């Protein structure tokens, strides 16, 4: 325990992270669904993608099935799929609303989901119909704990 405390203090001094997480990164201001999608809220619109944890478990993404612009999505409902070398997985919307934009880049470069899940690998943008749904999603700390518990049970 003393060596861990020393390492933590040394890391603090050097301004690096000493936490050994058993999963990938999370973004502090995003909200997360238990099905491993993230949402970045910008006013009444939301950007949606799959988490770093999800893409890490999927492996190399080779195809992303995108919805049509104008399609209605519901919280917890499937709107597309991600196909990887390991498996195909549904993508569920963390919020309800209308799809206002899809990331067309994913048609030619599905690997963006792996390379940059929180930035260039976003999947859809949604005009939210009920901001109150955000209360049922996890913050970054809750999602990190959720991933740790999920990985420990497998």
C-alpha positions in Angstrom: 0.0 0.0 0.0 2.9 2.4 0.8 4.4 1.9 -2.7 1.0 2.7 -4.3 0.8 5.9 -2.2 4.3 6.8 -3.2 3.5 6.1 -6.9 0.4 8.2 -6.6 2.3 11.1 -5.1 5.1 10.8 -7.7 2.5 10.7 -10.5 0.8 13.8 -9.0 4.2 15.6 -8.9 4.9 14.6 -12.5 1.2 15.4 -13.5 0.5 12.0 -14.9 -2.2 9.5 -14.1 -1.3 6.6 -11.8 -4.7 5.0 -12.0 -4.6 1.6 -13.7 -8.1 1.3 -15.1 -9.1 -2.0 -16.7 -11.0 -0.3 -19.4 -10.6 2.5 -21.9 -11.1 6.3 -21.6 -14.3 8.3 -20.9 -15.0 12.0 -21.4 -15.9 13.9 -18.3 -18.8 16.1 -19.7 -20.6 13.3 -21.7 -23.5 11.1 -20.6 -23.4 7.4 -21.0 -26.0 4.6 -21.5 -25.5 1.1 -20.0 -25.5 -0.2 -23.6 -22.2 1.7 -24.1 -23.2 4.7 -26.1 -22.2 8.2 -25.3 -24.1 11.5 -25.8 -22.6 15.0 -25.9 -25.3 17.6 -25.3 -25.2 20.9 -27.2 -28.3 22.8 -26.3 -31.3 20.9 -27.7 -29.1 18.7 -29.9 -27.0 15.7 -29.0 -24.1 14.0 -30.7 -24.1 10.2 -30.2 -21.5 7.5 -30.6 -20.2 4.3 -29.1 -17.8 4.4 -26.2 -14.1 3.7 -26.2 -14.9 0.7 -24.0 -17.4 -0.6 -26.5 -15.1 -0.2 -29.5 -12.2 -1.9 -27.6 -14.4 -4.9 -26.9 -15.7 -5.1 -30.5 -12.3 -5.0 -32.1 -11.6 -3.5 -35.6 -14.9 -2.0 -36.9 -15.4 -2.8 -40.6 -18.9 -1.5 -41.2 -21.3 1.0 -39.6 -25.0 0.8 -40.5 -26.4 4.4 -40.3 -30.0 5.6 -40.1 -31.6 8.0 -42.5 -31.6 11.8 -41.7 -35.1 12.5 -40.4 -35.5 9.1 -38.8 -37.1 9.1 -35.3 -35.0 7.5 -32.5 -36.2 6.5 -29.0 -34.2 6.3 -25.9 -32.9 2.7 -25.6 -34.1 1.8 -29.1 -31.8 0.5 -31.8 -31.0 2.8 -34.7 -28.1 1.1 -36.5 -25.4 -1.5 -36.1 -21.6 -1.7 -35.8 -19.9 -4.7 -37.5 -16.5 -5.7 -36.4 -14.1 -8.5 -37.1 -15.4 -10.1 -33.9 -19.2 -9.4 -33.9 -22.1 -7.3 -35.0 -23.7 -5.1 -32.3 -26.8 -2.9 -32.3 -26.3 0.8 -31.6 -29.0 2.1 -29.3 -29.9 5.8 -28.9 -29.3 7.2 -25.4 -31.9 9.9 -26.2 -35.2 10.3 -28.1 -35.7 12.7 -31.0 -35.0 13.1 -34.7 -31.8 12.3 -36.6 -30.6 15.6 -38.1 -27.2 14.4 -39.3 -25.3 11.2 -39.8 -21.5 10.8 -40.0 -21.1 10.0 -43.7 -17.3 9.6 -43.2 -18.1 6.2 -41.5 -19.3 4.8 -44.8 -15.8 5.0 -46.2 -13.8 4.9 -43.0 -15.6 2.8 -40.3 -12.3 2.5 -38.4 -12.8 6.1 -37.2 -15.0 4.5 -34.5 -11.9 2.7 -33.2 -9.4 5.5 -33.8 -11.5 8.4 -32.4 -14.7 7.2 -30.8 -15.4 10.5 -29.1 -14.4 12.9 -31.9 -14.3 11.9 -35.6 -16.0 8.5 -34.9 -19.3 10.0 -33.8 -22.3 8.3 -35.4 -25.4 10.6 -35.4 -26.7 14.0 -34.3 -30.1 14.1 -32.8 -32.6 17.0 -32.1 -33.8 15.9 -28.7 -37.5 15.7 -27.9 -37.1 15.3 -24.1 -34.1 16.7 -22.3 -35.4 15.0 -19.1 -34.2 11.7 -20.5 -30.6 12.8 -19.8 -31.3 12.2 -16.0 -31.5 8.5 -16.6 -28.0 8.3 -18.1 -24.7 7.9 -16.3 -22.0 10.6 -15.8 -18.4 9.7 -16.5 -17.7 8.5 -12.9 -20.8 6.3 -12.8 -20.0 4.9 -16.3 -16.3 4.1 -15.3 -17.6 2.2 -12.2 -20.2 0.4 -14.4 -17.5 -0.7 -16.8 -15.2 -2.0 -14.0 -18.1 -4.0 -12.5 -19.1 -5.4 -15.9 -15.6 -6.4 -16.8 -15.1 -8.0 -13.3 -18.2 -10.2 -13.9 -17.0 -11.6 -17.2 
